[in-house]
Amino acid sequence: MGCGTSDCGTCGGCGGCRREIVLTPPEAALLLRLGEVAFLPVARRRDSETPVYLEEADYSPEEYGEALAWLQLKGLARLDYDLPLRNFDYAAYGDYPLHGSAALTAAGQEAVEALEVQGAEA
């Protein structure tokens, strides 16, 4: 079976396809944080798909929300509004009626390990 083209990422046989993921600083921060604590609280409004994360102050809630959305789109994190964190006080998320959790996917765990071992390029 030949690969045929470049950077397709589908054959898995040649080892020559690039497996590069570009992360913004807020995405990298959240990815590393998920590598430390396994689950993070998230919330959102019923009329919006944008997640809200209020636990850190290095970036704005909007930046964290966008970062979480992109981590999910990149397949690095899973956001689940059917699984809120047990024993977590969602009081700060009072304006957001849908409470849930964020966790790494297997690809996200691989990305965390790569960041920890190789670092990140700016």
CORTA-V851613 format. One record per pair of residues at least 12 apart in sequence whose ideal C-beta (glycine too) atoms are under 8 Angstrom apart, sorted by the first residue. I is the first residue (numbers start at 1). J is the second residue. If there is no record, write none. Layout:
i=I j=J
i=I j=J
This chain:
i=1 j=13
i=3 j=16
i=3 j=17
i=21 j=74
i=21 j=76
i=21 j=111
i=23 j=111
i=23 j=120
i=24 j=67
i=24 j=70
i=25 j=59
i=26 j=58
i=26 j=59
i=26 j=63
i=26 j=64
i=26 j=66
i=26 j=67
i=27 j=67
i=27 j=70
i=27 j=71
i=28 j=115
i=28 j=120
i=29 j=56
i=29 j=58
i=29 j=59
i=29 j=67
i=30 j=53
i=30 j=64
i=30 j=67
i=30 j=68
i=30 j=71
i=30 j=77
i=30 j=102
i=31 j=71
i=31 j=76
i=31 j=77
i=31 j=104
i=31 j=108
i=31 j=111
i=31 j=112
i=31 j=115
i=32 j=112
i=32 j=115
i=32 j=116
i=33 j=56
i=34 j=77
i=34 j=102
i=34 j=103
i=34 j=104
i=34 j=108
i=34 j=112
i=35 j=104
i=35 j=109
i=35 j=112
i=35 j=116
i=38 j=103
i=38 j=104
i=39 j=85
i=39 j=101
i=39 j=102
i=39 j=103
i=40 j=53
i=40 j=55
i=40 j=101
i=40 j=102
i=40 j=103
i=41 j=53
i=41 j=55
i=41 j=84
i=41 j=85
i=41 j=88
i=41 j=90
i=41 j=93
i=41 j=99
i=41 j=100
i=41 j=101
i=41 j=102
i=42 j=68
i=42 j=79
i=42 j=81
i=42 j=99
i=42 j=100
i=42 j=101
i=42 j=102
i=43 j=90
i=43 j=93
i=43 j=96
i=43 j=97
i=43 j=98
i=43 j=99
i=43 j=100
i=44 j=81
i=44 j=96
i=44 j=98
i=44 j=100
i=45 j=95
i=45 j=96
i=45 j=97
i=45 j=98
i=46 j=97
i=46 j=98
i=49 j=69
i=50 j=65
i=50 j=66
i=50 j=69
i=51 j=65
i=51 j=68
i=51 j=69
i=51 j=72
i=51 j=79
i=51 j=102
i=52 j=64
i=52 j=65
i=52 j=93
i=52 j=96
i=53 j=65
i=53 j=68
i=53 j=102
i=54 j=92
i=54 j=93
i=68 j=102
i=71 j=102
i=71 j=108
i=74 j=107
i=75 j=105
i=75 j=107
i=75 j=108
i=76 j=104
i=76 j=105
i=76 j=107
i=76 j=108
i=76 j=111
i=77 j=102
i=77 j=103
i=77 j=104
i=77 j=105
i=77 j=108
i=78 j=102
i=78 j=103
i=78 j=104
i=78 j=105
i=79 j=100
i=79 j=101
i=79 j=102
i=80 j=100
i=80 j=101
i=80 j=102
i=80 j=103
i=81 j=98
i=81 j=99
i=81 j=100
i=82 j=100
i=83 j=100
i=83 j=101
i=84 j=99
i=84 j=100
i=84 j=101
i=85 j=99
i=85 j=101
